[in-house]
Amino acid sequence: MTEATFVYDDDCGFCTWCADWLDGNADVRIVGFSDIDASLRDRLPPVYENCAYLLVGDERYSCGAAIEEALLRTEYGSHARPLASALREYGAYRNAREWAYRRGADNRDLLGKIVSKPTRA
């Protein structure tokens, strides 16, 4: 079993589609907000519902960093790991990554009209 756990909003069809794609393309355990147990909850911030997370060992990646790190764990993204590692050194890159994440998160309803999966509800 993998040590990486991707935590996402399973009440969102777009988020569920993304998590399903990730499940089929990366060695990560997928856990929706509705399935968080006490031990996993202790590893998340007090208000965790505004973001996706990737938990790897003692590391916690949040929002854009979580998506980036999860994508780097796919066959497609693994080749970009050296580039991503270098870019992470620049604040402008980190800001752009988080800006892009927030645009997607804030427009999940619209994105869900393009790609979506049934949610837990």
Phi and psi restraints in degrees (range 20) as a CNS / XPLOR table:
assign (resid 1 and name C) (resid 2 and name N)
       (resid 2 and name CA) (resid 2 and name C) 1.0 -73.3 20.0 2
assign (resid 2 and name N) (resid 2 and name CA)
       (resid 2 and name C) (resid 3 and name N) 1.0 155.4 20.0 2
assign (resid 2 and name C) (resid 3 and name N)
       (resid 3 and name CA) (resid 3 and name C) 1.0 -92.5 20.0 2
assign (resid 3 and name N) (resid 3 and name CA)
       (resid 3 and name C) (resid 4 and name N) 1.0 -7.0 20.0 2
assign (resid 3 and name C) (resid 4 and name N)
       (resid 4 and name CA) (resid 4 and name C) 1.0 -94.3 20.0 2
assign (resid 4 and name N) (resid 4 and name CA)
       (resid 4 and name C) (resid 5 and name N) 1.0 134.0 20.0 2
assign (resid 4 and name C) (resid 5 and name N)
       (resid 5 and name CA) (resid 5 and name C) 1.0 -126.4 20.0 2
assign (resid 5 and name N) (resid 5 and name CA)
       (resid 5 and name C) (resid 6 and name N) 1.0 124.4 20.0 2
assign (resid 5 and name C) (resid 6 and name N)
       (resid 6 and name CA) (resid 6 and name C) 1.0 -99.3 20.0 2
assign (resid 6 and name N) (resid 6 and name CA)
       (resid 6 and name C) (resid 7 and name N) 1.0 123.9 20.0 2
assign (resid 6 and name C) (resid 7 and name N)
       (resid 7 and name CA) (resid 7 and name C) 1.0 -113.3 20.0 2
assign (resid 7 and name N) (resid 7 and name CA)
       (resid 7 and name C) (resid 8 and name N) 1.0 129.6 20.0 2
assign (resid 7 and name C) (resid 8 and name N)
       (resid 8 and name CA) (resid 8 and name C) 1.0 -146.0 20.0 2
assign (resid 8 and name N) (resid 8 and name CA)
       (resid 8 and name C) (resid 9 and name N) 1.0 170.3 20.0 2
assign (resid 8 and name C) (resid 9 and name N)
       (resid 9 and name CA) (resid 9 and name C) 1.0 -81.6 20.0 2
assign (resid 9 and name N) (resid 9 and name CA)
       (resid 9 and name C) (resid 10 and name N) 1.0 100.0 20.0 2
assign (resid 9 and name C) (resid 10 and name N)
       (resid 10 and name CA) (resid 10 and name C) 1.0 -83.8 20.0 2
assign (resid 10 and name N) (resid 10 and name CA)
       (resid 10 and name C) (resid 11 and name N) 1.0 12.5 20.0 2
assign (resid 10 and name C) (resid 11 and name N)
       (resid 11 and name CA) (resid 11 and name C) 1.0 -100.4 20.0 2
assign (resid 11 and name N) (resid 11 and name CA)
       (resid 11 and name C) (resid 12 and name N) 1.0 5.4 20.0 2
assign (resid 11 and name C) (resid 12 and name N)
       (resid 12 and name CA) (resid 12 and name C) 1.0 -117.4 20.0 2
assign (resid 12 and name N) (resid 12 and name CA)
       (resid 12 and name C) (resid 13 and name N) 1.0 123.4 20.0 2
assign (resid 12 and name C) (resid 13 and name N)
       (resid 13 and name CA) (resid 13 and name C) 1.0 -63.6 20.0 2
assign (resid 13 and name N) (resid 13 and name CA)
       (resid 13 and name C) (resid 14 and name N) 1.0 -39.8 20.0 2
assign (resid 13 and name C) (resid 14 and name N)
       (resid 14 and name CA) (resid 14 and name C) 1.0 -65.8 20.0 2
assign (resid 14 and name N) (resid 14 and name CA)
       (resid 14 and name C) (resid 15 and name N) 1.0 -44.9 20.0 2
assign (resid 14 and name C) (resid 15 and name N)
       (resid 15 and name CA) (resid 15 and name C) 1.0 -61.7 20.0 2
assign (resid 15 and name N) (resid 15 and name CA)
       (resid 15 and name C) (resid 16 and name N) 1.0 -40.1 20.0 2
assign (resid 15 and name C) (resid 16 and name N)
       (resid 16 and name CA) (resid 16 and name C) 1.0 -65.4 20.0 2
assign (resid 16 and name N) (resid 16 and name CA)
       (resid 16 and name C) (resid 17 and name N) 1.0 -39.6 20.0 2
assign (resid 16 and name C) (resid 17 and name N)
       (resid 17 and name CA) (resid 17 and name C) 1.0 -61.1 20.0 2
assign (resid 17 and name N) (resid 17 and name CA)
       (resid 17 and name C) (resid 18 and name N) 1.0 -45.9 20.0 2
assign (resid 17 and name C) (resid 18 and name N)
       (resid 18 and name CA) (resid 18 and name C) 1.0 -62.0 20.0 2
assign (resid 18 and name N) (resid 18 and name CA)
       (resid 18 and name C) (resid 19 and name N) 1.0 -44.2 20.0 2
assign (resid 18 and name C) (resid 19 and name N)
       (resid 19 and name CA) (resid 19 and name C) 1.0 -64.5 20.0 2
assign (resid 19 and name N) (resid 19 and name CA)
       (resid 19 and name C) (resid 20 and name N) 1.0 -38.9 20.0 2
assign (resid 19 and name C) (resid 20 and name N)
       (resid 20 and name CA) (resid 20 and name C) 1.0 -64.1 20.0 2
assign (resid 20 and name N) (resid 20 and name CA)
       (resid 20 and name C) (resid 21 and name N) 1.0 -42.0 20.0 2
assign (resid 20 and name C) (resid 21 and name N)
       (resid 21 and name CA) (resid 21 and name C) 1.0 -62.3 20.0 2
assign (resid 21 and name N) (resid 21 and name CA)
       (resid 21 and name C) (resid 22 and name N) 1.0 -44.8 20.0 2
assign (resid 21 and name C) (resid 22 and name N)
       (resid 22 and name CA) (resid 22 and name C) 1.0 -62.4 20.0 2
assign (resid 22 and name N) (resid 22 and name CA)
       (resid 22 and name C) (resid 23 and name N) 1.0 -40.7 20.0 2
assign (resid 22 and name C) (resid 23 and name N)
       (resid 23 and name CA) (resid 23 and name C) 1.0 -58.8 20.0 2
assign (resid 23 and name N) (resid 23 and name CA)
       (resid 23 and name C) (resid 24 and name N) 1.0 -35.8 20.0 2
assign (resid 23 and name C) (resid 24 and name N)
       (resid 24 and name CA) (resid 24 and name C) 1.0 -85.0 20.0 2
assign (resid 24 and name N) (resid 24 and name CA)
       (resid 24 and name C) (resid 25 and name N) 1.0 -7.6 20.0 2
assign (resid 24 and name C) (resid 25 and name N)
       (resid 25 and name CA) (resid 25 and name C) 1.0 -127.3 20.0 2
assign (resid 25 and name N) (resid 25 and name CA)
       (resid 25 and name C) (resid 26 and name N) 1.0 -4.1 20.0 2
assign (resid 25 and name C) (resid 26 and name N)
       (resid 26 and name CA) (resid 26 and name C) 1.0 -139.9 20.0 2
assign (resid 26 and name N) (resid 26 and name CA)
       (resid 26 and name C) (resid 27 and name N) 1.0 153.5 20.0 2
assign (resid 26 and name C) (resid 27 and name N)
       (resid 27 and name CA) (resid 27 and name C) 1.0 -86.7 20.0 2
assign (resid 27 and name N) (resid 27 and name CA)
       (resid 27 and name C) (resid 28 and name N) 1.0 74.5 20.0 2
assign (resid 27 and name C) (resid 28 and name N)
       (resid 28 and name CA) (resid 28 and name C) 1.0 -136.5 20.0 2
assign (resid 28 and name N) (resid 28 and name CA)
       (resid 28 and name C) (resid 29 and name N) 1.0 148.6 20.0 2
assign (resid 28 and name C) (resid 29 and name N)
       (resid 29 and name CA) (resid 29 and name C) 1.0 -85.7 20.0 2
assign (resid 29 and name N) (resid 29 and name CA)
       (resid 29 and name C) (resid 30 and name N) 1.0 135.7 20.0 2
assign (resid 29 and name C) (resid 30 and name N)
       (resid 30 and name CA) (resid 30 and name C) 1.0 -106.0 20.0 2
assign (resid 30 and name N) (resid 30 and name CA)
       (resid 30 and name C) (resid 31 and name N) 1.0 127.6 20.0 2
assign (resid 30 and name C) (resid 31 and name N)
       (resid 31 and name CA) (resid 31 and name C) 1.0 -134.9 20.0 2
assign (resid 31 and name N) (resid 31 and name CA)
       (resid 31 and name C) (resid 32 and name N) 1.0 122.2 20.0 2
assign (resid 31 and name C) (resid 32 and name N)
       (resid 32 and name CA) (resid 32 and name C) 1.0 -80.0 20.0 2
assign (resid 32 and name N) (resid 32 and name CA)
       (resid 32 and name C) (resid 33 and name N) 1.0 158.5 20.0 2
assign (resid 32 and name C) (resid 33 and name N)
       (resid 33 and name CA) (resid 33 and name C) 1.0 -52.6 20.0 2
assign (resid 33 and name N) (resid 33 and name CA)
       (resid 33 and name C) (resid 34 and name N) 1.0 -36.5 20.0 2
assign (resid 33 and name C) (resid 34 and name N)
       (resid 34 and name CA) (resid 34 and name C) 1.0 -71.0 20.0 2
assign (resid 34 and name N) (resid 34 and name CA)
       (resid 34 and name C) (resid 35 and name N) 1.0 -14.3 20.0 2
assign (resid 34 and name C) (resid 35 and name N)
       (resid 35 and name CA) (resid 35 and name C) 1.0 -108.9 20.0 2
assign (resid 35 and name N) (resid 35 and name CA)
       (resid 35 and name C) (resid 36 and name N) 1.0 12.0 20.0 2
assign (resid 35 and name C) (resid 36 and name N)
       (resid 36 and name CA) (resid 36 and name C) 1.0 -69.8 20.0 2
assign (resid 36 and name N) (resid 36 and name CA)
       (resid 36 and name C) (resid 37 and name N) 1.0 126.4 20.0 2
assign (resid 36 and name C) (resid 37 and name N)
       (resid 37 and name CA) (resid 37 and name C) 1.0 -96.0 20.0 2
assign (resid 37 and name N) (resid 37 and name CA)
       (resid 37 and name C) (resid 38 and name N) 1.0 177.1 20.0 2
assign (resid 37 and name C) (resid 38 and name N)
       (resid 38 and name CA) (resid 38 and name C) 1.0 -61.2 20.0 2
assign (resid 38 and name N) (resid 38 and name CA)
       (resid 38 and name C) (resid 39 and name N) 1.0 -41.2 20.0 2
assign (resid 38 and name C) (resid 39 and name N)
       (resid 39 and name CA) (resid 39 and name C) 1.0 -67.6 20.0 2
assign (resid 39 and name N) (resid 39 and name CA)
       (resid 39 and name C) (resid 40 and name N) 1.0 -36.3 20.0 2
assign (resid 39 and name C) (resid 40 and name N)
       (resid 40 and name CA) (resid 40 and name C) 1.0 -72.2 20.0 2
assign (resid 40 and name N) (resid 40 and name CA)
       (resid 40 and name C) (resid 41 and name N) 1.0 -40.1 20.0 2
assign (resid 40 and name C) (resid 41 and name N)
       (resid 41 and name CA) (resid 41 and name C) 1.0 -59.0 20.0 2
assign (resid 41 and name N) (resid 41 and name CA)
       (resid 41 and name C) (resid 42 and name N) 1.0 -36.0 20.0 2
assign (resid 41 and name C) (resid 42 and name N)
       (resid 42 and name CA) (resid 42 and name C) 1.0 -65.7 20.0 2
assign (resid 42 and name N) (resid 42 and name CA)
       (resid 42 and name C) (resid 43 and name N) 1.0 -19.3 20.0 2
assign (resid 42 and name C) (resid 43 and name N)
       (resid 43 and name CA) (resid 43 and name C) 1.0 -93.6 20.0 2
assign (resid 43 and name N) (resid 43 and name CA)
       (resid 43 and name C) (resid 44 and name N) 1.0 -3.9 20.0 2
assign (resid 43 and name C) (resid 44 and name N)
       (resid 44 and name CA) (resid 44 and name C) 1.0 -104.6 20.0 2
assign (resid 44 and name N) (resid 44 and name CA)
       (resid 44 and name C) (resid 45 and name N) 1.0 158.7 20.0 2
assign (resid 44 and name C) (resid 45 and name N)
       (resid 45 and name CA) (resid 45 and name C) 1.0 -69.1 20.0 2
assign (resid 45 and name N) (resid 45 and name CA)
       (resid 45 and name C) (resid 46 and name N) 1.0 162.8 20.0 2
assign (resid 45 and name C) (resid 46 and name N)
       (resid 46 and name CA) (resid 46 and name C) 1.0 -54.5 20.0 2
assign (resid 46 and name N) (resid 46 and name CA)
       (resid 46 and name C) (resid 47 and name N) 1.0 -41.9 20.0 2
assign (resid 46 and name C) (resid 47 and name N)
       (resid 47 and name CA) (resid 47 and name C) 1.0 -109.8 20.0 2
assign (resid 47 and name N) (resid 47 and name CA)
       (resid 47 and name C) (resid 48 and name N) 1.0 93.9 20.0 2
assign (resid 47 and name C) (resid 48 and name N)
       (resid 48 and name CA) (resid 48 and name C) 1.0 -101.1 20.0 2
assign (resid 48 and name N) (resid 48 and name CA)
       (resid 48 and name C) (resid 49 and name N) 1.0 -9.4 20.0 2
assign (resid 48 and name C) (resid 49 and name N)
       (resid 49 and name CA) (resid 49 and name C) 1.0 -72.6 20.0 2
assign (resid 49 and name N) (resid 49 and name CA)
       (resid 49 and name C) (resid 50 and name N) 1.0 -5.2 20.0 2
assign (resid 49 and name C) (resid 50 and name N)
       (resid 50 and name CA) (resid 50 and name C) 1.0 -95.4 20.0 2
assign (resid 50 and name N) (resid 50 and name CA)
       (resid 50 and name C) (resid 51 and name N) 1.0 8.5 20.0 2
assign (resid 50 and name C) (resid 51 and name N)
       (resid 51 and name CA) (resid 51 and name C) 1.0 -157.8 20.0 2
assign (resid 51 and name N) (resid 51 and name CA)
       (resid 51 and name C) (resid 52 and name N) 1.0 158.9 20.0 2
assign (resid 51 and name C) (resid 52 and name N)
       (resid 52 and name CA) (resid 52 and name C) 1.0 -93.5 20.0 2
assign (resid 52 and name N) (resid 52 and name CA)
       (resid 52 and name C) (resid 53 and name N) 1.0 156.2 20.0 2
assign (resid 52 and name C) (resid 53 and name N)
       (resid 53 and name CA) (resid 53 and name C) 1.0 -137.3 20.0 2
assign (resid 53 and name N) (resid 53 and name CA)
       (resid 53 and name C) (resid 54 and name N) 1.0 148.8 20.0 2
assign (resid 53 and name C) (resid 54 and name N)
       (resid 54 and name CA) (resid 54 and name C) 1.0 -124.5 20.0 2
assign (resid 54 and name N) (resid 54 and name CA)
       (resid 54 and name C) (resid 55 and name N) 1.0 120.4 20.0 2
assign (resid 54 and name C) (resid 55 and name N)
       (resid 55 and name CA) (resid 55 and name C) 1.0 -106.1 20.0 2
assign (resid 55 and name N) (resid 55 and name CA)
       (resid 55 and name C) (resid 56 and name N) 1.0 123.9 20.0 2
assign (resid 55 and name C) (resid 56 and name N)
       (resid 56 and name CA) (resid 56 and name C) 1.0 -135.1 20.0 2
assign (resid 56 and name N) (resid 56 and name CA)
       (resid 56 and name C) (resid 57 and name N) 1.0 109.0 20.0 2
assign (resid 56 and name C) (resid 57 and name N)
       (resid 57 and name CA) (resid 57 and name C) 1.0 57.9 20.0 2
assign (resid 57 and name N) (resid 57 and name CA)
       (resid 57 and name C) (resid 58 and name N) 1.0 -126.2 20.0 2
assign (resid 57 and name C) (resid 58 and name N)
       (resid 58 and name CA) (resid 58 and name C) 1.0 -89.6 20.0 2
assign (resid 58 and name N) (resid 58 and name CA)
       (resid 58 and name C) (resid 59 and name N) 1.0 -2.2 20.0 2
assign (resid 58 and name C) (resid 59 and name N)
       (resid 59 and name CA) (resid 59 and name C) 1.0 -86.2 20.0 2
assign (resid 59 and name N) (resid 59 and name CA)
       (resid 59 and name C) (resid 60 and name N) 1.0 143.7 20.0 2
assign (resid 59 and name C) (resid 60 and name N)
       (resid 60 and name CA) (resid 60 and name C) 1.0 -129.0 20.0 2
assign (resid 60 and name N) (resid 60 and name CA)
       (resid 60 and name C) (resid 61 and name N) 1.0 116.8 20.0 2
assign (resid 60 and name C) (resid 61 and name N)
       (resid 61 and name CA) (resid 61 and name C) 1.0 -99.1 20.0 2
assign (resid 61 and name N) (resid 61 and name CA)
       (resid 61 and name C) (resid 62 and name N) 1.0 134.8 20.0 2
assign (resid 61 and name C) (resid 62 and name N)
       (resid 62 and name CA) (resid 62 and name C) 1.0 -120.9 20.0 2
assign (resid 62 and name N) (resid 62 and name CA)
       (resid 62 and name C) (resid 63 and name N) 1.0 148.1 20.0 2
assign (resid 62 and name C) (resid 63 and name N)
       (resid 63 and name CA) (resid 63 and name C) 1.0 53.7 20.0 2
assign (resid 63 and name N) (resid 63 and name CA)
       (resid 63 and name C) (resid 64 and name N) 1.0 -123.1 20.0 2
assign (resid 63 and name C) (resid 64 and name N)
       (resid 64 and name CA) (resid 64 and name C) 1.0 -61.0 20.0 2
assign (resid 64 and name N) (resid 64 and name CA)
       (resid 64 and name C) (resid 65 and name N) 1.0 -37.6 20.0 2
assign (resid 64 and name C) (resid 65 and name N)
       (resid 65 and name CA) (resid 65 and name C) 1.0 -63.9 20.0 2
assign (resid 65 and name N) (resid 65 and name CA)
       (resid 65 and name C) (resid 66 and name N) 1.0 -34.6 20.0 2
assign (resid 65 and name C) (resid 66 and name N)
       (resid 66 and name CA) (resid 66 and name C) 1.0 -66.6 20.0 2
assign (resid 66 and name N) (resid 66 and name CA)
       (resid 66 and name C) (resid 67 and name N) 1.0 -44.8 20.0 2
assign (resid 66 and name C) (resid 67 and name N)
       (resid 67 and name CA) (resid 67 and name C) 1.0 -64.3 20.0 2
assign (resid 67 and name N) (resid 67 and name CA)
       (resid 67 and name C) (resid 68 and name N) 1.0 -45.9 20.0 2
assign (resid 67 and name C) (resid 68 and name N)
       (resid 68 and name CA) (resid 68 and name C) 1.0 -56.8 20.0 2
assign (resid 68 and name N) (resid 68 and name CA)
       (resid 68 and name C) (resid 69 and name N) 1.0 -51.8 20.0 2
assign (resid 68 and name C) (resid 69 and name N)
       (resid 69 and name CA) (resid 69 and name C) 1.0 -64.1 20.0 2
assign (resid 69 and name N) (resid 69 and name CA)
       (resid 69 and name C) (resid 70 and name N) 1.0 -38.6 20.0 2
assign (resid 69 and name C) (resid 70 and name N)
       (resid 70 and name CA) (resid 70 and name C) 1.0 -64.3 20.0 2
assign (resid 70 and name N) (resid 70 and name CA)
       (resid 70 and name C) (resid 71 and name N) 1.0 -43.9 20.0 2
assign (resid 70 and name C) (resid 71 and name N)
       (resid 71 and name CA) (resid 71 and name C) 1.0 -64.3 20.0 2
assign (resid 71 and name N) (resid 71 and name CA)
       (resid 71 and name C) (resid 72 and name N) 1.0 -33.8 20.0 2
assign (resid 71 and name C) (resid 72 and name N)
       (resid 72 and name CA) (resid 72 and name C) 1.0 -67.9 20.0 2
assign (resid 72 and name N) (resid 72 and name CA)
       (resid 72 and name C) (resid 73 and name N) 1.0 -14.7 20.0 2
assign (resid 72 and name C) (resid 73 and name N)
       (resid 73 and name CA) (resid 73 and name C) 1.0 -90.1 20.0 2
assign (resid 73 and name N) (resid 73 and name CA)
       (resid 73 and name C) (resid 74 and name N) 1.0 0.3 20.0 2
assign (resid 73 and name C) (resid 74 and name N)
       (resid 74 and name CA) (resid 74 and name C) 1.0 -90.7 20.0 2
assign (resid 74 and name N) (resid 74 and name CA)
       (resid 74 and name C) (resid 75 and name N) 1.0 164.7 20.0 2
assign (resid 74 and name C) (resid 75 and name N)
       (resid 75 and name CA) (resid 75 and name C) 1.0 -59.9 20.0 2
assign (resid 75 and name N) (resid 75 and name CA)
       (resid 75 and name C) (resid 76 and name N) 1.0 -37.7 20.0 2
assign (resid 75 and name C) (resid 76 and name N)
       (resid 76 and name CA) (resid 76 and name C) 1.0 -69.7 20.0 2
assign (resid 76 and name N) (resid 76 and name CA)
       (resid 76 and name C) (resid 77 and name N) 1.0 -42.8 20.0 2
assign (resid 76 and name C) (resid 77 and name N)
       (resid 77 and name CA) (resid 77 and name C) 1.0 -85.3 20.0 2
assign (resid 77 and name N) (resid 77 and name CA)
       (resid 77 and name C) (resid 78 and name N) 1.0 -19.0 20.0 2
assign (resid 77 and name C) (resid 78 and name N)
       (resid 78 and name CA) (resid 78 and name C) 1.0 -59.5 20.0 2
assign (resid 78 and name N) (resid 78 and name CA)
       (resid 78 and name C) (resid 79 and name N) 1.0 -29.9 20.0 2
assign (resid 78 and name C) (resid 79 and name N)
       (resid 79 and name CA) (resid 79 and name C) 1.0 -71.3 20.0 2
assign (resid 79 and name N) (resid 79 and name CA)
       (resid 79 and name C) (resid 80 and name N) 1.0 -20.2 20.0 2
assign (resid 79 and name C) (resid 80 and name N)
       (resid 80 and name CA) (resid 80 and name C) 1.0 -91.3 20.0 2
assign (resid 80 and name N) (resid 80 and name CA)
       (resid 80 and name C) (resid 81 and name N) 1.0 -0.4 20.0 2
assign (resid 80 and name C) (resid 81 and name N)
       (resid 81 and name CA) (resid 81 and name C) 1.0 -56.4 20.0 2
assign (resid 81 and name N) (resid 81 and name CA)
       (resid 81 and name C) (resid 82 and name N) 1.0 -45.8 20.0 2
assign (resid 81 and name C) (resid 82 and name N)
       (resid 82 and name CA) (resid 82 and name C) 1.0 -60.3 20.0 2
assign (resid 82 and name N) (resid 82 and name CA)
       (resid 82 and name C) (resid 83 and name N) 1.0 -40.7 20.0 2
assign (resid 82 and name C) (resid 83 and name N)
       (resid 83 and name CA) (resid 83 and name C) 1.0 -65.7 20.0 2
assign (resid 83 and name N) (resid 83 and name CA)
       (resid 83 and name C) (resid 84 and name N) 1.0 -46.2 20.0 2
assign (resid 83 and name C) (resid 84 and name N)
       (resid 84 and name CA) (resid 84 and name C) 1.0 -61.8 20.0 2
assign (resid 84 and name N) (resid 84 and name CA)
       (resid 84 and name C) (resid 85 and name N) 1.0 -40.6 20.0 2
assign (resid 84 and name C) (resid 85 and name N)
       (resid 85 and name CA) (resid 85 and name C) 1.0 -60.8 20.0 2
assign (resid 85 and name N) (resid 85 and name CA)
       (resid 85 and name C) (resid 86 and name N) 1.0 -40.6 20.0 2
assign (resid 85 and name C) (resid 86 and name N)
       (resid 86 and name CA) (resid 86 and name C) 1.0 -69.1 20.0 2
assign (resid 86 and name N) (resid 86 and name CA)
       (resid 86 and name C) (resid 87 and name N) 1.0 -43.0 20.0 2
assign (resid 86 and name C) (resid 87 and name N)
       (resid 87 and name CA) (resid 87 and name C) 1.0 -66.1 20.0 2
assign (resid 87 and name N) (resid 87 and name CA)
       (resid 87 and name C) (resid 88 and name N) 1.0 -31.1 20.0 2
assign (resid 87 and name C) (resid 88 and name N)
       (resid 88 and name CA) (resid 88 and name C) 1.0 -60.4 20.0 2
assign (resid 88 and name N) (resid 88 and name CA)
       (resid 88 and name C) (resid 89 and name N) 1.0 -17.0 20.0 2
assign (resid 88 and name C) (resid 89 and name N)
       (resid 89 and name CA) (resid 89 and name C) 1.0 -73.1 20.0 2
assign (resid 89 and name N) (resid 89 and name CA)
       (resid 89 and name C) (resid 90 and name N) 1.0 -14.7 20.0 2
assign (resid 89 and name C) (resid 90 and name N)
       (resid 90 and name CA) (resid 90 and name C) 1.0 -105.5 20.0 2
assign (resid 90 and name N) (resid 90 and name CA)
       (resid 90 and name C) (resid 91 and name N) 1.0 125.7 20.0 2
assign (resid 90 and name C) (resid 91 and name N)
       (resid 91 and name CA) (resid 91 and name C) 1.0 -58.8 20.0 2
assign (resid 91 and name N) (resid 91 and name CA)
       (resid 91 and name C) (resid 92 and name N) 1.0 -36.4 20.0 2
assign (resid 91 and name C) (resid 92 and name N)
       (resid 92 and name CA) (resid 92 and name C) 1.0 -62.5 20.0 2
assign (resid 92 and name N) (resid 92 and name CA)
       (resid 92 and name C) (resid 93 and name N) 1.0 -38.9 20.0 2
assign (resid 92 and name C) (resid 93 and name N)
       (resid 93 and name CA) (resid 93 and name C) 1.0 -65.9 20.0 2
assign (resid 93 and name N) (resid 93 and name CA)
       (resid 93 and name C) (resid 94 and name N) 1.0 -47.4 20.0 2
assign (resid 93 and name C) (resid 94 and name N)
       (resid 94 and name CA) (resid 94 and name C) 1.0 -60.8 20.0 2
assign (resid 94 and name N) (resid 94 and name CA)
       (resid 94 and name C) (resid 95 and name N) 1.0 -41.1 20.0 2
assign (resid 94 and name C) (resid 95 and name N)
       (resid 95 and name CA) (resid 95 and name C) 1.0 -63.7 20.0 2
assign (resid 95 and name N) (resid 95 and name CA)
       (resid 95 and name C) (resid 96 and name N) 1.0 -42.9 20.0 2
assign (resid 95 and name C) (resid 96 and name N)
       (resid 96 and name CA) (resid 96 and name C) 1.0 -65.3 20.0 2
assign (resid 96 and name N) (resid 96 and name CA)
       (resid 96 and name C) (resid 97 and name N) 1.0 -40.5 20.0 2
assign (resid 96 and name C) (resid 97 and name N)
       (resid 97 and name CA) (resid 97 and name C) 1.0 -60.9 20.0 2
assign (resid 97 and name N) (resid 97 and name CA)
       (resid 97 and name C) (resid 98 and name N) 1.0 -46.5 20.0 2
assign (resid 97 and name C) (resid 98 and name N)
       (resid 98 and name CA) (resid 98 and name C) 1.0 -70.8 20.0 2
assign (resid 98 and name N) (resid 98 and name CA)
       (resid 98 and name C) (resid 99 and name N) 1.0 -35.2 20.0 2
assign (resid 98 and name C) (resid 99 and name N)
       (resid 99 and name CA) (resid 99 and name C) 1.0 -60.7 20.0 2
assign (resid 99 and name N) (resid 99 and name CA)
       (resid 99 and name C) (resid 100 and name N) 1.0 -46.7 20.0 2
assign (resid 99 and name C) (resid 100 and name N)
       (resid 100 and name CA) (resid 100 and name C) 1.0 -62.7 20.0 2
assign (resid 100 and name N) (resid 100 and name CA)
       (resid 100 and name C) (resid 101 and name N) 1.0 -41.9 20.0 2
assign (resid 100 and name C) (resid 101 and name N)
       (resid 101 and name CA) (resid 101 and name C) 1.0 -59.8 20.0 2
assign (resid 101 and name N) (resid 101 and name CA)
       (resid 101 and name C) (resid 102 and name N) 1.0 -48.0 20.0 2
assign (resid 101 and name C) (resid 102 and name N)
       (resid 102 and name CA) (resid 102 and name C) 1.0 -63.8 20.0 2
assign (resid 102 and name N) (resid 102 and name CA)
       (resid 102 and name C) (resid 103 and name N) 1.0 -37.9 20.0 2
assign (resid 102 and name C) (resid 103 and name N)
       (resid 103 and name CA) (resid 103 and name C) 1.0 -61.4 20.0 2
assign (resid 103 and name N) (resid 103 and name CA)
       (resid 103 and name C) (resid 104 and name N) 1.0 -43.9 20.0 2
assign (resid 103 and name C) (resid 104 and name N)
       (resid 104 and name CA) (resid 104 and name C) 1.0 -64.9 20.0 2
assign (resid 104 and name N) (resid 104 and name CA)
       (resid 104 and name C) (resid 105 and name N) 1.0 -46.1 20.0 2
assign (resid 104 and name C) (resid 105 and name N)
       (resid 105 and name CA) (resid 105 and name C) 1.0 -63.0 20.0 2
assign (resid 105 and name N) (resid 105 and name CA)
       (resid 105 and name C) (resid 106 and name N) 1.0 -38.6 20.0 2
assign (resid 105 and name C) (resid 106 and name N)
       (resid 106 and name CA) (resid 106 and name C) 1.0 -75.4 20.0 2
assign (resid 106 and name N) (resid 106 and name CA)
       (resid 106 and name C) (resid 107 and name N) 1.0 -12.8 20.0 2
assign (resid 106 and name C) (resid 107 and name N)
       (resid 107 and name CA) (resid 107 and name C) 1.0 -120.7 20.0 2
assign (resid 107 and name N) (resid 107 and name CA)
       (resid 107 and name C) (resid 108 and name N) 1.0 30.4 20.0 2
assign (resid 107 and name C) (resid 108 and name N)
       (resid 108 and name CA) (resid 108 and name C) 1.0 -61.3 20.0 2
assign (resid 108 and name N) (resid 108 and name CA)
       (resid 108 and name C) (resid 109 and name N) 1.0 -35.1 20.0 2
assign (resid 108 and name C) (resid 109 and name N)
       (resid 109 and name CA) (resid 109 and name C) 1.0 -61.8 20.0 2
assign (resid 109 and name N) (resid 109 and name CA)
       (resid 109 and name C) (resid 110 and name N) 1.0 -45.2 20.0 2
assign (resid 109 and name C) (resid 110 and name N)
       (resid 110 and name CA) (resid 110 and name C) 1.0 -66.4 20.0 2
assign (resid 110 and name N) (resid 110 and name CA)
       (resid 110 and name C) (resid 111 and name N) 1.0 -47.5 20.0 2
assign (resid 110 and name C) (resid 111 and name N)
       (resid 111 and name CA) (resid 111 and name C) 1.0 -62.0 20.0 2
assign (resid 111 and name N) (resid 111 and name CA)
       (resid 111 and name C) (resid 112 and name N) 1.0 -32.7 20.0 2
assign (resid 111 and name C) (resid 112 and name N)
       (resid 112 and name CA) (resid 112 and name C) 1.0 -66.7 20.0 2
assign (resid 112 and name N) (resid 112 and name CA)
       (resid 112 and name C) (resid 113 and name N) 1.0 -18.0 20.0 2
assign (resid 112 and name C) (resid 113 and name N)
       (resid 113 and name CA) (resid 113 and name C) 1.0 -77.7 20.0 2
assign (resid 113 and name N) (resid 113 and name CA)
       (resid 113 and name C) (resid 114 and name N) 1.0 -17.5 20.0 2
assign (resid 113 and name C) (resid 114 and name N)
       (resid 114 and name CA) (resid 114 and name C) 1.0 -93.1 20.0 2
assign (resid 114 and name N) (resid 114 and name CA)
       (resid 114 and name C) (resid 115 and name N) 1.0 -51.4 20.0 2
assign (resid 114 and name C) (resid 115 and name N)
       (resid 115 and name CA) (resid 115 and name C) 1.0 -136.6 20.0 2
assign (resid 115 and name N) (resid 115 and name CA)
       (resid 115 and name C) (resid 116 and name N) 1.0 136.0 20.0 2
assign (resid 115 and name C) (resid 116 and name N)
       (resid 116 and name CA) (resid 116 and name C) 1.0 -160.7 20.0 2
assign (resid 116 and name N) (resid 116 and name CA)
       (resid 116 and name C) (resid 117 and name N) 1.0 157.5 20.0 2
assign (resid 116 and name C) (resid 117 and name N)
       (resid 117 and name CA) (resid 117 and name C) 1.0 -133.8 20.0 2
assign (resid 117 and name N) (resid 117 and name CA)
       (resid 117 and name C) (resid 118 and name N) 1.0 153.8 20.0 2
assign (resid 117 and name C) (resid 118 and name N)
       (resid 118 and name CA) (resid 118 and name C) 1.0 -58.9 20.0 2
assign (resid 118 and name N) (resid 118 and name CA)
       (resid 118 and name C) (resid 119 and name N) 1.0 142.1 20.0 2
assign (resid 118 and name C) (resid 119 and name N)
       (resid 119 and name CA) (resid 119 and name C) 1.0 -96.5 20.0 2
assign (resid 119 and name N) (resid 119 and name CA)
       (resid 119 and name C) (resid 120 and name N) 1.0 179.7 20.0 2
assign (resid 119 and name C) (resid 120 and name N)
       (resid 120 and name CA) (resid 120 and name C) 1.0 -65.4 20.0 2
assign (resid 120 and name N) (resid 120 and name CA)
       (resid 120 and name C) (resid 121 and name N) 1.0 -23.6 20.0 2
